[in-house]
Amino acid sequence: MVADAQHANPEYANELARLATRHGAIWRTEDFDVPLDELLRRNEARPRADHVPEEYIRSSWKRFHHVMFRPLNPEDPNGNLLKRMIADPYVRVTPVRGESDVFACNFTREAFFEGRRNTRTINARGL
């Protein structure tokens, strides 16, 4: 199943993740960093009945883009995804053999069996 939607609000994405988990499905998320002008151009090319109000596109992009696609500052543990994953007791971070800066992240058995789902354990499934 493909949910072709914005889902910038993590609760919407989390609900889809819970649904997939409940039914034993393999799931992943993909975020596409699309410039605002391209989003507006694509919206204009849609049939009139499928148009999204331009102000909604602009306000959503402004509200979520800087959060979802901001550069990570390695010195800020709140802004560095790898440091957040390492700090989470329910996420296992393993260096990839033969690589100096590539890591595999998975949630732990405890997270799975005890239902310890949070943003990091859900995201670790796809990293």
N, C-alpha and C positions, 0 to 999 in steps of 0.2 A: 504494500500500500504506500502511496506517496501522498503526503499532505503538503500540497503546494500552497503554502500560506506564509505569512510574515512570521507569526509566532515569536515576535520580539519579546513579548512578556513571557518570562521563564515558566510561569505557571501553566500556560497553554502547552508548551513543549513538554513539561514534566507530566502533564496529564496523558499526552500521547505515549510517552515513555512508559508510564504505569500501565496503560492499556496494552501496549506491545508485550511488556513483561508478563502481565496477567495471562496472556494467550500464548506465551512461549515463542513469540516472534523475535527475530533478529532485527534490530533497529539501529539507525544512526541518524545523525543530523548533519546537514550541510548548510553553511552560511556563505552567502555570495555577497561580496562587497561591490555593490553596484552604485555608481555615481548618481546623484540626484537628477542631473539633467537627462541621463539615460532612462531612469524610471519614469520621468515625465514624458519623454519621447515615446516610450512603450505604451504608456497609458493613452496617449493621443492616438496611437495606431489601433487601439481596441475599437470594436463596435461601440457605438454610443451607449447602448444598454449595459455594457460591461465596464464603463468608465468608473474609476474611483475618483472621488472629489480631489482636486489638486491640492487643496489645503490639507487634507488628511495625509496625502503622500508627503508633503513638505513637513508637516508637524511630526509625523512618525519618524521620518528620516532624521530630522533634527534631534528628536528625543532619544532615539536608540542607536544611531550610527556611531556616535562618539564612544558609547559604552561597549558596543559589540566589536568594534574594529580599532579601538584605541591602541597605540603602541604600548607594549609592556615595558615598564621601567624595571630593570633587573635589581635595583636597590630597594624597591618597594615591595615587601612581601604581600601586600594587598593587591598589587598590580601585576605580580609575576605568577602566571598560572602554574609553572612547574613547582615553585616554592609552596603554593597553596596545596597542590596535590601531595607533595612530600609531607606536609604538615598534617594531612588528614589521616587519622588512624585506620580508616576504612578504604584507603587507596594504596595499592602497591605500585611503586615506581621502580622500573628496572632499566638499567642502561642497555641499549641495543649493542650486541657484540660487534666489534669492529668499527663502531661509530663513536666519536668523541662528544657529540652534542645531540644525540637522538635517544629518547627514552620511551619505553612502553608503559602506559598507565592502565591498570585494571582495578576494579573494585575487589575487595577481599572476600573470602568465603563467608566471613561473619556478616559483611554488608549484605551479601546475597541472602543467606539463610535467616538473618535477623531482621531483614527489611530495612536496613540502615541506608535509605536512599536520601541523598542530598544533591545539591548542584554538582559537587565534585565527583561523587560516585557515579552519577548518571553520565556526566561528561567523560569520565575515565573510560567508560565502556567504548567510546569511539576514538580514543587517543592511542 
